[in-house]
Amino acid sequence: MNHVLNNITGSEIIKISQKIKASKHHVFNLSIGDFDPEINSIPTKLRDNVIEEYLNKSTDYPMAQGDLELRKTVSKFSYYLPEEILIGAGARPLIYTLFKGIVEAGDYVLYPVPSWNNNHYCFLHGAGKIEIECTPENDFFPTVEDIKSNLYRTRLVCLCSPQNPTGKTIDPDILKGICDAIVQENKTKELKTYLFFDQIYSELAPTGFVHPLEKCPDIKDYLLCIDGVSKSLCATGIRVGWMTGPAEIISKMTNIFSHIGAWAPKPEQKAVAKYLDTEDMYSFINEKIMQYGEIAESICCFLLKMKNLHYKVDYKTPDGGIYISLYLGYSDKFESLECFIDFLIENGIGIVPFEYFGSKSNKGWFRISIGTIGKHQLESLFLKLGETIKKLHEK
């Protein structure tokens, strides 16, 4: 077996979710970045569009770069022309293609931790990792100087806003500073540094989200963005995402993608093309923003009560998306992180530690995902979470 097969590790988040599914008692599964279709189903009109396209027999191969009507629709509410857009089966294969097209073995990739999956993509492409440990004081984002001081050896900078796993959005001035630094750096070297900006949760950020091109138009030649319908439309199983970037790069990425074949299904592409940028879509998203906001506010209020009762609890109120940052300061009571996770699951709580997002210095911080819980379940959740925190305190 080769190096990858011998050394690859699977998704730690999925491992936790599997432990939860194997449990013999009820566990609040707040680990996976997914949605319970019984609580958060896709929009009815989108569902009907998908069914209609299957009935229309739109089941042959899609265009390699993606359905043209879909790319035209994405173009309407992005900064990009149809030829600057590549459609894929969700975000993951597009991110893999982005790494494959930009990063050579031995290149360095710079990203903050905690962050989602950058470490695994680096491993798969033989890239060196420059991991910036971020703090709660900076909302788990890097400073401009953190990035600037490492650009001389960096091929790809990775940012996500709203951030997975924290739910926080990057400060607009910091984003501008990072973009300006990349543009300036690229004036002095032949091998360019690119910015990968993951905005998959952006539609769910009621305020605070800023696109890099709003702060620094000159970054466009070095900017590759990932977006899609997975999170904003509760459509993780629909598998429609897109990458945007300079036309020349997108053209070459399309060639790579043609060999991977990870196209979004043609019926889903056509269905999404008809649904995007409609009044129903914006109404659906606004409803979800309100719903998630109410749930997040309730959870944060509960955590504040526990904090005020002098339990070792803290949190970060999210700016958008479906994640809340939770601090449980009881790591020293367990022999290992896995023991801590097992204890939580045994007591009915399934959440993901920031260590599983590459962070080494943020022990005790966890990601809560709220896509699988409804407002009607909050009282039961608070009872279970309160009991678990009290057990931790007494342990």
N, C-alpha and C positions, 0 to 999 in steps of 0.2 A: 504493500500500500504506500501511496505517496505521502508527502509532508502534510498536505491538507487533510486527507482522510485520517492520518494518525493523530492530528492535533486539533482538529475542529471541535468546537463545543457548540451544543445546541442552544436554543433560546432559553435563558434562565427563567424568563417570565412564563413561558409555556410549561416549564417543569413545575413551577408553583401551581399553575392552573390545573395540571394533571394531578398533583397531590390533593388539591381541593376536590376534584372530581372523584378521587379514590376514597375520600373521607366517608366514614359511615354515619356522620351526623351533618346537620346543616351548617354550611359555611358561607358567609357573605363574601362572594368572589369579587373583590375590588382590585384584582391584580391585572386582568387583561384589558388592553385598550380596545375593547369591543363593545357591542350593544346587545342587550337582550331584546330580540325582535318582538316579544310580548309587551315590552315597555316602550322601546324605541324602534319602531319599524320604519322602513323606508317610506317616502311619500307615496300616497296612493296613486297619484298620476304618473309617477316614475314607474311604479310597478306595472300599471296598465300599459305604459309605453313599451316596456320590455316584453310583455306578453304579446302585444300587437306585432312587434318586430319578429318574434318567433313564428307567429301565424303568417306573417308576410314572407316567411322562408328566407330571412336574412342570415343564413347560416353558413355561407361560404367564407373564405378568407377575407379579413378586412385589409385595407391598404396598409402597407408597411409602416408608414408614418402616422397612420390613424385616419379615421373617417374625416373627410374634408369638411363636412358640415359641422362636425364636432370641433375641429380645430378653428373654424370660423367663429363658432359660438364662444369658445374659450378666448379667442382673440378679442372679443367685444369687451370683456371685463378684465383683461390683463393688459400688460404693456407690450404685447408681442403680436406679430403677424402670424398667419397660419403656417408659413414656412419656418417659423421659429418655434414650433410646438411639435412635440413627439408624444403620442398617446401610448400608454402601456397598461398592463393588467395590474393596476394599483401602483403604489409608490415604490415598492421594494425592487422589482426588476429594473425600474428606471434608475434608482439609486445605484444598483449594481452596475448598470451600463455606464452611468456617470463616472463611477470610480474606474471602470475598465477603460474608458476613453480618455481620462485625464491623468490617472496615476500610473506611473511605471513602478516596477519592483524596485525598492530602495528609496523611492521618493518619500517625503514626509508629509503627513496629514495632520493638521492642527485643529483641535476641537475642545470645547469645554466639557468637563465632567461635573455632575452627571449629565449624560446625554444618551440618546437611543442608538445602539447598534453600530456606531462609528468604529468601535474597536474590532467588531467582527468583519466589517467591510475592509478595514485595513489588513487584517490577517489574510483574508481571501485574495488580496492583491499584492501581498508581500511588501506592504508599505510600512514605513516607520511611523510611530505614533508620538505626537507632541500633545500631551493631555494637560489642559489647564484646569487645576482644581479650583472650583468656584465655591463661594461662600453664601450663606443665607443673607448676609449683610448686603451683598450685591445681587440679590435675587437669583443666585446661582448662574450668573452670566459673567463672562470675562470682562476685564477692562480693556480700553484701547491699547494701553501699554503692554498688557499680556500678549495681545496679538502682534502688535507692531514689533516688539523685540524679537519675535521668532520668524518674521516673514522672510528674512534672507535665505532660510533653508526650507521654506514651506511651498509645496506644490498646490495643496488644496486646503482651504479654511472651511469648516463646517459649522453652520449656525442653524438653529431651529427656533421659530417664534410664531405663536406661543410654544413654549418649550415643553418637550417630552423628556423628562418626567414631571417637571415642576409646575406647569400651568402658567408660568410667568412670561411676559413679553419683554423683549429687549428694549432698553432705553433708547429713544430715537437719536439722541446725541452720541451715544456709544456706537450705535449702528453706523451713523455717519462717519464717525472717527475711524472705525474699522474699514469701511469702504474707501474712504480717502487714503488711508494708509496703503491699501492694496493697489489702488490706482497709481500712487506715487512710487511704490516699490516696482511696479511693472514698467516704469519709465527707464529703469536702470539695468534691466536684465532681459536676456533673450527668451529664457524659459519662463513663461508667465505663471503667476499665482492666480488661482481661480477661487471664487467664493461659491460654495454650495449652500443655498438658502432653502430650508425645508419650511414651507408655509402651509402644510396640510391642515393645520388647525385654525388658520387665519380667519375663515368665515365665522368662526365661533367666538371671536374676540370682539365684544361690543365696543370697546374703546382701547386705545393703546397700541394696536397693531400698526406698524409702519413698514412699507415695502422698501427695500434698499434703493430702488430707483427714485423714490420720493425724496430721499436725502442726498443721493449722489448719482445723478444721471450718467456720469462718466464710468461708473462701474459696469455698465451694460455689456461691454466687450468681454468682461471677465466673470460674468454672473450666470449661474445655472440654478434654476428654481424648480422645486417639486411641489405639486399640488394635486388635488383630485376630489372625488366625492365621498371617499370612505368615511370621513369623520363628520363633515358638515351635513350629510344626508343620511347618516346612520347606515351607510351602504358599504360596509367592509366586504361583504360577499359579492357585490356587483362587480368589483375589480376594474374600475376605470380611474386612471390617474394620468397626469401629464407632466412632462419636463419642458421648460422654456429656456431659451438661450440664444446665442448668436446663430444665425442661419447656417453658416458653414459648419459649426460644431454639431448642430442638430442633425444636419445631413449625414455627417459621419457617424453620429450616434445611431441614426436610423439604420445604417449599414451593419453596425454591431448587433443592433436589436433584431435585424432580419435573420441572424444566425441563432439567436436565443429563442426567437419565436414566442416571446411572452406578451403577445398582443391581448388587449382586452377583447372579449367576444364581440363580434360585429353587432348582434342584436342590442347588447348593452350600450355599445358606443352610439348607435343610432337613437336609442331611447334617451340617453343622457343628452345628446345633441338637441333633442326636442324639448327637454325639460330645463336645461340650464338657462339662466337669465330670464326666467319667467316670474310673474307675480306670485305664483304658487310656491316657487322655490324660495323666494325671499321671505314669504310668509312662514313657510316651514322652518327656515333657519332662525328667524326671529323668535318663533315659538320655542325652539330648542335652546336658544340663548337664555330666554327667560326661565325655562325649566331648569337648566343646569345651574343658572345663577342662584335660583331659590334653593336648590339642593346643596350647592357649595356653601351658601351663606348659613344654612341650617347646621351643616357639619362644622363649619368654622366657629359658629356660636357655641356649639356643644364643646368643642375643643378648648375654647376660651374659658368656659366654666370649669373644665377639668384643670386647666392651667392655674386658674385663680384659686383652686382648692389645693394648690401646691404639689400637684402631681408633676412628674417630669415630662411634660407635654408642651409642644409648640407646633406651629403651623405657619404656612404662607397662604394668604388669600389669593386664589388664582385670578389672572387677568382674562382668561378665556379658556376654551377647550374643555376637556373632561377630566382634568387631573388636579389634585390637591396635594401639596407637600405637607407631610405629617412627621413630627419628631416625637419619638418615644425613647427617652433617655435611660434605658434599662439594659443596654447591650452588655454591660459588665456582669450581669447576672447569668450569662450563658457561656458555655464552653466554646461555642462557635455560632456563626451567623445562621447556619442551617438549623441549629437547635432553637434559636430565637424564632425563626420562621415556622418551624414545626409547632412550637408552643402557641403561636398566634393562631395557626390553623386548627389546632386541637381545641382552641377556645372560640372558634367560629369566625375568625377574621383572616382573610386572605389579602395581603398587600405586598408590594415589592420594595425591597431595600434599595437605596441609592447605590450601594456597592454593585448591584447587578446592572447598573448603568455606568460602570467604570470608575466610580468615585471611591477613593480610599480614605479621605479625611472627613467625610460627612456621615460617620457612624451614627445610627439611630434615626436617620431620616428615611422615610418611606414614601412611595407614590400610592395615593388612593385614586382609583379609577371609578367614575360614577356613571358610566354608560350602561351598567347592568343593574342599576338600582332605581326604584321609583320613589316618589315622595311618600307614598303610602307605607313604605318599608323603613322609613327613617327612625321611627320610634323604637322599633325592634332592633335596628342597628345600634342606636345610641345605648340601649340597655346592654347589648352584648359587648360593645366597645368599652362602655363604662366598667363592666364587670372584669373585662380583660385587663384594663389599665390598673384597676385596684389589685388584681392578682399579681401583676408585675411589680407593683409598689411594695407588696407584702412578701414577695418571693425572697 
